[in-house]
């Protein structure tokens, strides 16, 4: 009986910590630091220690048991002693004869195990962690596999039953620690996210720990995902979030910030845009009484994007017209005239109107223009033959091409060319990214296109669009005109499940120019920057296209 009582008393902190309704005091700075150490050690052992990586322990349960212990640890010596005991429980791995520990610096740009020496562990604990690093798992991991796509959260419990919709604090921290470590070891662009990823962990621990209800918990999940600043890092728009934010209504037009004002810069569907009385160049002032720019700022942290122009481009159709119903009152300025419109916005994604049958045309001055979003692979040779005598060809990539870039590049290049460098995670050394063999495209071409080649790009150039631009840039001498692209390049991972039935994904491969320059966040290389003006939009001009025509005529 006495042993039973002692056991129940020892489990009391764990039981209390795992009850969602238990109200808890705010964390101290020391507790936040202890939990951050716990997150780092837990993730490191998960991917490095052979017994853990191969699934010999229920690693989520281990975390839940350790959280109250690290919370109660007083001082760095106590944290070090706890970690020493944990390492003893987990066991010392056998010496690894096949571990390649001589990794060039060019492959370690995303690897950061500095916390082992910076956490004030005892020398013994640091040495034991370094031994695990050097004798890490080399067999198939239970948690990460490489197939066609990198699978980063396999065999993970989903925790999607009703009691986990708003889970207890331990499981809220599990979401944070699971996602943080997946990014820590397997995001190719963690080092480019614009933030110290360790600092993100320490900032998010109090937020997840104190999240008061389901809405607060799911909002923190969204902000965690978007903090990676990766346009591929999407999240699940749950019914809870839909009720909180209101129904999304997809505008039949797009917006861009120009001179600090939110301006309609493109129309996706002329008929529907006419119904809501919007034209290019209209300056949106208020939506249902709220300043349009204030609403953009309010939802800023809930949009996944790699840079600011892409964020506004995604945000305006996602959140600008969200609300309890489809009725909207908008004030706008059109050529200096204030106007107020009342209309109903469609609650579905608008399909673009397309009456164009041939995706290329001749402009004045013997200049060809190709819409890369409408061009199909079987049309490439006909297009290139038709435009062979043109003074220059403008390839408009302000859209999403249909895998035509390789065929087009083959007609532009005179010889084989190096397209890009691609990095992928080394699953035998988590955190290390190795560059794949060079992508060689094209071949000997006796009759390459001899005229000027100009590419058009802007924030609508996303992911595969950017890959297509990089391919054409590498194939021949080109001039790229426009503005910053979305900066989200690389295959997207499979879904990663998180407590509460939530999931996310992010870029799984690193994409670089042959000289090592990343396109992530920065976007593709732009030679001549041209940003549409409000006046130009109002006058129906395509100023980027006009700049390309003028460039070809001048050269």
N, C-alpha and C positions, 0 to 999 in steps of 0.2 A: 504493500500500500504506500509506504514512504517513497519508494522509487517512482511510483505512478504519479504522486503529487509533485515530486521534483520535476518529472518530465513535463507535466502539464504547465507548471510555472515557467519552465524554460521555453515552452512553445507560445506562451501568452503574447509576447511582443509580435510574433509572426502572425498569429491569428488576428490580433487587433489591427495590425498593419494592413491585412488583406481584406478588411471590411470597408466597403466603399462609403458607408454612412458615418464612419468614425471621423469626428472633426479633429484635425491635427494642427498644432501650432506651426507658425512659419519656420522654415529652416534657417539655421544660423549659417554664416559663411563657412565655418569649420565643417558643418554637416554637408554642405554642398560640395566642398572639396573632397570629403570622404566618399560621397556617392559617385563623384566623377572618377576617382581612383577605382572604385568598384566596377564602374562601367568599362573602364579601360582594361582591367585585369580579366573581367568576364569575357569580353570580346576577344582579347588576345588568346586566352586559353581555348575559346570556342573554335578558333580557326587554326591555331598552332599546335596545341597539345594533341598528340595522336589519339589518346583514349577519348578525349572530348570530341574532337573533329570526326571521329568514326562513330559517334553516337552511343558510347557506352554508358553515358549518364543522361538523366533528364535535366538538361542544362537550364531550362527555364525555371524549374523547381529549385535548383541550386541558387539561382539569382534571388528568387523570392525569399529563400531562407537567409541569404546573406544580407539583404537590404537592412533589416532592423539592427543587425550586428554592427554594420558599418555606420549606421546612424548614431549608435550609442558609443562608438569609439571616440575616446577623448584624446585628441592630439595625434601627431604624425607617428609617434612610436607605437601607439595602439593600433593604428591602421597597418603599420608594417608587421606587427605581430599577428594580426588577423590574417593578413595575406600569407605570411609564412605558414600558418596552420592550414590554410586553404590549399597551398601548394603541396603540403604533406598529405592531405586527404586525397588530392588528385593523383599523386604519385609522380615519380621521376621517369621520364621517357627513356627508352633505350637509346644508346648512341646511334646516330644516323650516319650510315656509310655513304648514302647517296645524296645528301643535302649539298646543293651548290651554294656556298656562302660567299663566293667571290662574284658579287653582282656589280657591274659598272654603274657609276653614278648616273649615267644617262637613263638607267632603268629604275632609279630610286627616288625620282623627283616627287613621287606621291606617297612614299613610305615615311612614316614618322613614328618611331618607337622611342623618341627622346624622353618620354614620360618615365621610362624605366629608370633612368639615371637622375631625373629631375624631381621625383616624387618623395625624396628623402626616405626611401626604403633603406633598410639595413644592407650592408654589403652582401650578406648572405642571400637575402631575398632578391636583390638585383642580379646577382650571379645566377641564381636558380632560374629567373625569368630569361636571362640571356642564354642559358643552356637550352631552355625549351625553344627559344628562337633558332638556335643553331642545330637543333635536333628535332625539328618540327615534323608534322604529319606529311608523309609522302604518298599515302594511299588515298583511295577515293574518299572524298569528304561527304559526310551526311548532309551538309548544309549548302554546299556550293558545287555546281557541276557545269561543265561546258558542253553544250550541244550546238545546234545551229545558233541559238541565242544563249547568252550566259544566264543561268538560273541561280539567283542569288538568295533565295529563301525557300529552298525545298525542305520537305519534312519538318516544317515549322508548324506548331499549333496555331490555328486561326483564331481561336477564342471568339467565336461568333454567336454564342448562345446569349439569351437575353441578359443574364447577369453581367456580361462583359460589354454591354453597350455603354455603360458608364462603369468601368472596372474600378476596383480598389486601387489605392495609390501604388502598391507594388507592381500591379499589372500596367498601370499608366506609365510607370518608369520603365517597365519591360519594353513597351513600344518605343520609347525614346532610346533606350540602350541598344535594342535590336537594330533599329534603323541607323542610329549613329555609327555603329560598328560596321554595318554593311557599306555605308558610304566611306568610312575610314579606310577600309581595305580594298574596296572594289569599284569605287567611282573613279573613272579616269580623269575627271576634271575637279576633284576635290580641291586641289591646290590652286585652281583658278576661280573658286567660288567667290572670292573677294572678302572672305572672312577667315579668321582663325577657327578651324573646325573644333578645336578643344574649347575655345571660348563659347562657341555655339552650345556645346554640351553643358557647360556651367551655367549659361543663361537659361537654358530650357529646363534644367532640373527643377528649380522652384516653380516654374510655370506648370509643368505636368504634375508635380507633387500636390500643388494647391488647387488644381482645376476643380471648380466647385460643382459642376454638373456635366451632363452629356454634351451640351453645346460647347461649354468651355474646353472640354477635353478634345472634341473634334476640331475646334478652331486651332488649338495648339498643334494638333497633328498636321493641319493644313499649313500652318506657318513654319513648322519644322521642314516639311517637304519643300516649300518654296524658298527656304533659306539656302538651299543648295545653288540657287540661281542657275538652274539647268532647265531649259525649255522643255526637255523630255520628261522632267520630273513631275508627272501628273498625279492627281489624287482622286479618290472616290467621292463624288458628289452625293453624299448620303441623303436619305429622306430628312434627317434631322437638319442638315445644312440647308437643304432646299426650303424647308419651312422657315428657318431662321432668316435666310437671305431673300426669300421670295422667289417666285417663278422667274426663270430666265426667259427673256424674250429676245430673239435673235434679230438684230437690226439688219435691214437689207442694204446697209451702207457701213463703211468703215471710217474711223476717225484717227487723227494724228494731232499731237501737240505741235503747233507752229506759233512761234513767238509767245509761248505761254498760254495760248488759247487752244481749246479743243475744236478742231476743224474737221468737217466732213471732207475726206480726201478721195474716197472712191465709192462707187455705187455698184453693188453686186447684182441687183435686180431692178431695172428701170421701172417696171410696172408697180412693184411694191413701194419703191422709194417715192414714186409719185403719190401714192396713197397716203404716205406719212409726210408728204410735202417737204422732202429733203433734197437738196442739190449740192454738188461739190462746191466747196468754198463757204458754205454756211458755217457760222461760228455758233456752237452750242453754248448757251449761257446757263440755263437752269433746266433740270429735269424734275418734275413734280415739286418745285419749290426749292430744291437743293442745287447749289452751284455745281455745274458739270465737273469742273476741275476739283472741287471738294469731294465729289463722289468718287472720282478717279483716285484721289489720295486716300480716301477711306478704305477702299478695297485693294490698295496697292499690295499689301503683304499677303493677300490671298490668291495671287496670280503667279503661276509658274512661268518664268521667262528667263532668258539668259542675259538680257540687257534691258535698258529702260524703254527704248523705242518698241521692242518686241512686247514688253509688258503692256504698254498702252494699246498696242495693236490687238493683243488678246483680251485686254480688259474691257474695251468699249463694247464688243458684242456679248461678252459674258455677264458683265455686272451693270453696265450703264443703264440698261432698261430691265433691271430685275425689280420685282415688287409684288404686292399681294394679288394684283390682277393685271389685265392687259391695257388698262386705261392710263394714258400719259398726257401730261401738259408740259410742253417744251417751249422755252423762250430762246430765241436765236437772233442773230444779226446777219442780214443778207445785204451785202454792199452798203453797210452803214445804217440800214433800216431795221428797226426793232420789230420783231414779229412774235406772236404767240399762237401755237398750234395745239389742238387737242385731237388725239387719234388713238386707235387701238393698234398695238404692235403684235405681229404674229408670234405665236408661241412655239415656233418650229424653226429649224435651221433652213435658211433661205437658199434655194437653188439658183445659181446664176443663169441668166438667160443667155443662150448661145445660138446665134443664127449663122455663125461663121463656119463655112464648109472647108475652105482651104486656109490652113494656118500660116500662110506667108503671103506677102504682097510686095509690090514695088512702090516706093515713094519717089517723090520728085528728086531729080538729080541722079537717077540710076542707082538708087540705094535700096537694098532688100531689107525687109523686116520680118522676123520669124517669131511667132508666139510659141514659146517652148512648152507652155502648159497645154496647148491643143495639138501639138505635133505628135504623131505616132511613129513608131520605128519603121513600119513599111513605107512611110511617106518621105523618109530622110533623103534617099537618093533622088527622088523626083524633085524635092525642094532644092537640093544642092545643084542639080542639073539646071533647074529653072533660074537660079540666081548666080550661076557660074560667071556670067559676064558683068555682074554688078560691081560698081565701084567700091562698095562696102556692104557688109551684111550686119544688121543689128539683131542680136539674139536677145529677146526680151525674156528674162528669167524672173520677173516679178510675179511668179506663179509657182506651180508645182509640176515639174516635168514628169513625163511618163517613161522614165528610163531610156530616154533617147540620146543622152549625152555621149555615150560611148560611140554610137553610130555616127553622130555629128562630128565628134573629134577625129574619127578615122578619115573623114573627108577633108578636115582642116589641116591635119598634121602632114609633114613630109617624111617623118621617120618615127620609130618607137619613142615613147616618152614616159618619164616617171610621173605618175599622177599624184600620189600622195604617200604619206607615211601613216600607218595604222598601228596603234598600240592596244594590247589586250592584257588582261590580268594574268599573272603567273599564279595558278591555283596551288602550286607547290611552295610558293613564297608569298603569302597574302600581303598586299600592299605594293608589291613590285609589278611594274608594267613593262612588258617586252614588246619591241617593235617587230611587226611581222615582215615578211619579205616584201620588197618594194613592189608596188603595183605598176606593172609595165603595160601600157596600152598602145594601140595604134600599130603601124607597120610602115614599111617602105611604100611611099605613095608618089608616083611619078607626076601626078597632076593635082597637087593640093590647091585649095582655093588661094588665089593670089592677092585678093583685095583686103581692105581694112576689115577687121573683126572687132565689133563693139558689143559688150555685154551690158544689159541693164539690170540693176539690182536695187532692192530697198527692203523694208521690214517685212514685206510679204514673201521674201526669199527665205524659206524655212527648211532646215534639215536637208532633205534630198535635193532641194533647189540649190543649196549651198554646195553640196557635193558636185552637182552638175556644173556650177560656175567654176569650181576649182578644177574640174576635169577639162573644161574648155580653156581655162587660163593656162593650163600646162601643155595643151596640145599645140598651140601656136602663139604667135604674138597677138595679144589682145589688149584692149583698153576697156576697163570696167567703169561705168558711169552710174552714179546714183548715190545712195546713202547706206548707212549701217544696216546690215542684214540681221536676221534673228539670232545668229550665233549659237545654234543648237545643232551639232553635227555628231554623227555616230549612231550605230544601231541602238535600238531601245531594248532594255532588259525585259525579261518576263515579269509578271506581277510578283511583288513581294508582299506577303500577307502580314498584317499587324493586328495586335489585340483590339477587339471590337468589330471584327469583320471588315477592317479597313485594309486598303492596299495602296501601293504606289509603284512607280517604275522610274528609271532614269537612264541616261546615256550609258551604254555598256562598253563602247569602244572609243578610243581617242583618235581623232582625225587631225592630221597636221599637213601643212604644205611640205614639199620636198626639203625645204631649208629648215624645217622644224617649227615654223610659226603655226600656232594653233588658230583655228577659226572660231573655236568655242568662245562665247561671250563677245569677242571682238567683231565677229562676222568675217566675211571674205574680204580680201584686199580690194579697196576701192581706189582707182587712179584719179578720178575727177568727181568731187562731191557736188551733187546737185540735189537740193531739197525743194520740193514744190512750194510755191508761195500762195497765200490766200488769194491774191489777185489773179494769179495764173489759173488756179482752180475755178474761180468764178467765171473766168473767160473761156473755160472749156479747154484749156491748153494742157498738153502733156509735156511739161518743161524738161523732164528727163529725156524723153524721146527727142525733143527739139535739140537738146544739147548734143545728143549723139549724132544727129543729122549734121549739125553745124561742124562737129569735130571731123567727120568724114570729109565734108566738103573742104575743110581747111587743110587736110592732109592728103 
